[in-house]
Amino acid sequence: MKTYLNGRLVIFSAFYDDVYCDRIFRKLYNQIKWLDKTYQNADGSIVHLPRLTANYGERSYNYSGMVFEPEPWTDVMLELKKDAEILGQETFNAAVLQLYRDGKDRVNWHSDDDPCVGKNPTIVSISFGETREFWFKAKNGMGNPLKLLVEKGDVIVMQGTLQHTHLHRVPPENEKKARINITFRNVIH
Ligand SMILES: O=C(O)CCC(=O)C(=O)O
């Protein structure tokens, strides 16, 4: 276990072994109802998110003025949620999933400070598949950005004020295979 950013970012490296990771990756890849979401630019053009996404759990997830209705928990998701709740010391009622199909897929700088998860949310992030860079930078521009390499089976706990003080991203990279990330969240309103 390693901590960063004043202990608000905790990484449990290789929490799951390779055999488990490969089995869970295949199940999630095949069972999750992956969505190719689009949004409209200011000029009216339709843009595809540069990754596939899904929402699971008991509560709808509300961000950027859009509401995403969840699919019900699957057995695999419930299995992972149990671990996430132990590591995060929190109960979770929602999950956001990302499927990066290759190195071109990415998520740009943002923070998971959506009002629906309240102040100082604990978010537990679990990754399977390809290793990808995961960057953090302070919203006030202080200090150097932090680059981590997240591998399959790693579990990251983000907590305290982190979502209010920092942004994170998964940048595009060359020649990458697929990666799946799940973030467990507690929606309070
Ligand atoms: O893929 C990741 O590791 C991060 C995903 C993420 O930032 C998000 O779901 O908000």
PDBQT file of the ligand as one rigid body, heavy atoms in Angstrom, charges set to zero:
ROOT
HETATM    1  O1  LIG A 201      -9.834   5.017 -15.720  1.00  0.00    +0.000 OA
HETATM    2  C1  LIG A 201      -9.480   5.528 -14.679  1.00  0.00    +0.000 C 
HETATM    3  O2  LIG A 201      -8.544   5.090 -14.001  1.00  0.00    +0.000 OA
HETATM    4  C2  LIG A 201     -10.166   6.776 -14.172  1.00  0.00    +0.000 C 
HETATM    5  C3  LIG A 201     -11.620   6.889 -14.544  1.00  0.00    +0.000 C 
HETATM    6  C4  LIG A 201     -12.207   8.197 -14.138  1.00  0.00    +0.000 C 
HETATM    7  O3  LIG A 201     -11.515   9.178 -14.010  1.00  0.00    +0.000 OA
HETATM    8  C5  LIG A 201     -13.638   8.311 -13.886  1.00  0.00    +0.000 C 
HETATM    9  O4  LIG A 201     -14.390   7.327 -14.030  1.00  0.00    +0.000 OA
HETATM   10  O5  LIG A 201     -14.072   9.427 -13.496  1.00  0.00    +0.000 OA
ENDROOT
TORSDOF 0
